[in-house]
Amino acid sequence: MASRHGRAYRGFFRLLESVGVKDARARWERKSPFLQRAVPPLAIAAVVLVLVLPFRTPDPAAIVFLAIVYALYIMPPRWRKWALPATVLTIAVLYPFLVQQLDYQRFLFEIPIFNTFPTIDTMAVMAIYAMMAVGLNIVVGYAGLLDLGYVAFYALGAYTAAWLASPHASQFHINGKPIDLNIGGVGVTEGLGGIHISIWIVLLAAAIVTAVGGILIGLPTLRLRGDYLAIVTLGFGEIIAEVAKNGDSITLGFNLTGGPPGINPLDPPGWGTWLADHLGLPANYLEKSGQYVNFVTLVYWSGLVLLLLTIFCSLRMRDSRLGRAWIAIREDEVAAAAMGIPLMRTKTWAYASGAFFGGVAGAWFGSFKQGVFPDDFYFQISIFILCMVILGGMGNVWGVVAGAAFLTYLNQEGLSSVSTWFNDKVLPCDPNTADPAKVISGGCVNAPLVSFGIYGLIIVLVMLFRPEGLIPERRRKLEFETGVHDEPLMDLRHAPES
């Protein structure tokens, strides 16, 4: 055990021997590895309970949660490999029932500083951003291509959904009549006009359109490397954002994107009447308004399924021949080319694959919001998603999902909760006297106004103290721990002569 060599480990046994327990360390190290792993957390928990009980009654929900974590911790690694994702998936599926119960404290405990767990709306957005982060991880984490314009794929997917699931296309005429096409559209009023296709077909169409867009964007840029590639992709992202903002009839002569007002309303997600009658699936998500299962819950569950499919495809691609080629290019592009890997084709596949999942996320987000607006596709979104990949651990799908969930929660609710806690517990102030447009006003702190500065600080701290990410990929972790570069020239200059 690595902890045997730690100061705390040695100091604990010296303390025991000083109070008369002879050969404590030797006797402990003769115990089975299972006991050596299982007993310390229980001992720490007992000490914490003794210290906390006089001041506060432990929350039963928190004890149940810690018991689950402890069971996973002491489980053999070959079992934990499957038990951990199964447990997380089970909690994710049941989450709407836990968070919407009337007796809230029966199921969920209070989080220190952040106070409450995420709402279902936030969880739905988490699933969408996690999809985008996993898609960007293919480009950045697998292939090592720094992409600062990933928001372009997000926008292409969203506007594809807007064209194929809204009345927007009714501005065009065929044989003197406005376009009116309905193929499985949900919640479409008779005679509304436009194109209305089932959201599930729209998701596939958005993915294909965005993948083609990824190829078109990638082909002229993939001969570049490093900073030059990042600058060019940033430029493409800004071009798409400007087209979204100015693509109305005033600029182009026809209304492509709706301009600043965007395109709305989009058709709501749903499975249609036929599948509802034969399989019991919800025909129209908007019509569900129950206490536990409603529109947002169904969007969250569907987004969770899409995220699982994205993770599955990403893992399969990583372990495929193409994925190994991506990793080879990331490690050493010159060596990969010398080994016969076609650089342009392999890089293009990385861009197309990442764009594919970005398009799905964009289309689903547009359907969730019931509209597509150009303000959703500014440059900071690309940086935000890149921060998720870096924070979680580039190349590791599970780390990227964790990083996306954490930063999305901070962006949606977390920073506001931290501000409330700080203004209530640390430096009490009257929020009624504070100016909401200022970061510090009337003694109150408004952290969401400097959210991107906080995210930047988080990334700086990660780069300083854990540059491989919170949950690093095994290969990258070894690179950071052992190093893969040649010995520096300055070190060779002072080496003793043989």
Residue, then its C-alpha position, 0 to 999 in steps of 0.5 A: m500500500a502506498s499509504r504505508h509510506g505516508r507521514a500520517y500512516r507512520g505517525f498514527f502507529r507511533l501514537l499507538e505505540s506511545v500509549g502502550v500498543k506494542d508492535a501495532r504497525a507490524r501486527w496491522e500489516r499482517k492483516s488481510p488486504f481486505l481488512q486493511r482497506a475496509v477498517p480505516p474508513l469505518a474508524i474515520a467515520a466513527v471519529v467524525l460521528v463522535l465529534v458531530l453528534p453533540f452539535r448535529t443529528p446526522d442526516p439519514a439520507a447522507i448516511v445511506f449515501l456514504a454507505i453506498v460509497y463505502a460498499l463500492y470502495i471495498m468492493p473488488p476492482r473487477w466487481r467495481k468496474w461494473a457496479l460503479p457505473a450501474t449504481v450511477l446509472t440507477i441513481a440518474v434514472l431514479y433522480p426525478f422521483l428523488v428530487q420531486q418527492l414531497d418529503y424532500q429530506r427523506f431522500l436527499f440531504e443538504i450539500p455543504i455550501f451548494n445547499t440543494f441538489p440540481t433541479i430536473d431542468t439543470m439535469a436535462v441541460m447537464a446531459i446535453y452539455a455532457m454529449m457535447a463534451v464527449g464529442l469534443n473529447i474525440v477531437v481534443g482528447y483522442a486525436g489531440l486537435l485543439d478545436l476552439g470552434y466546437v460551438a459551430f457544430y452545436a449551432l448547425g445541429a440546432y438550426t437543422a432541427a429548426w428547419l425540419a421541425s418548425p413553420h420556418a420553411s413556410q416562407f418558401h413556395i412550391n407551385g405557388k403554395p407554402i411548403d407544408l410537409n408533416i412526417g411524424g411531427v408532434g403537436v402540429t396544428e392543421g394548416l400551420g405550414g413548414i416542415h414537421i418531421s419526427i424529432w428522432i429523424v431530425l436528430l439523425a438528420a442534424a447529426i449527418v448535416t453536422a458531420v458533413g459540416g465538420i468535414l468541410i470545416g476540417l479539410p482546409t484546416l487540418r494541415l495546420r497544427g497547434d496554435y494555428l489550428a486553434i486560431v482557424t477553428l476559432g474563426f470558423g466558430e465565429i463565422i457560424a455565430e455571425v451567420a446565425k445572428n445576421g442570416d435573415s432576409i435583410t442580409l441574405g434576401f431570404n430568412l435562413t436563421g431568423g436573425p436575432p429573434g431566432i426560429n421559434p416555436l419548434d415542434p415538441p419532442g414526442w413519439g407520435t400517436w401510433l407508437a403511443d397507441h402500440l408501445g405506450l410511449p408518450a405521444n407528446y412530451l408537452e402533454k405530460s404534466g404529472q407530479y413526477v413525470n412531466f415534460v422536463t422529466l421526459v426530456y431528461w430521460s431521453g437526453l440520458v439515453l442519448l448520452l449513453l449512446t454517445i458514450f457507448c459509441s465514443l468508447r467503441m471508437r476509442d478501442s477501434r483501429l481508427g481510435r488507435a490511429w487517433i491516439a498515435i497522431r496525438e502522441d507523435e504525428v510524424a511517427a504516426a505518418a511514418m507508420g503509414i497512418p493517413l493523417m488527413r483522412t484520420k483527422t477528418w474522421a475525428y472532426a466528423s465524429g465529434a461534429f456528429f455528436g455535437g449536432v445531436a446535442g444541438a438539435w435536442f437542446g433546440s427541441f428542449k428550449q422550443g426555439v433556436f436563438p443566435d445568443d446561444f452560440y457565442f464563443q464562450i460556449s466553445i471555451f466552456i465545453l473545452c474546460m469540461v474536457i480539461l477538468g475531467g481529464m482529456g481522453n477519459v470519457w467518464g472524466v469528461v462526463a463528470g467535468a461536464a456535469f460539475l461545470t454545468y451545475l455551477n453555471q446553472e445553479g451552483l454559483s448562485s447557491v454559493s453566493t447565497w451561502f456566502n452572503d448568509k453565513v460568511l458575510p451576512c448582508d441584505p440582498n434587497t440593498a444590493d445592485p444585481a448588476k454589480v459583482i459586489s454591492g451593499g456587502c453582497v457578492n454576486a458570483p454568477l456575474v464573474s462565472f467565466g473568471i471562476y471557471g478560468l481560475i478552476i482550470v488554472l488550479v487544475m493545471l497547477f495541481r493535477p494537469e492530467g485532469l480529475i479522472p485522467e486517462r491511464r495513458r495520459k496519467l503515465e505520461f505526466e507521472t513518468g514523462v515521455h520526452d527526451e532528457p533536456l539539454m541543460d541536464l545533459r550538459h551537467a551530467p558526469e562524463s562516462 
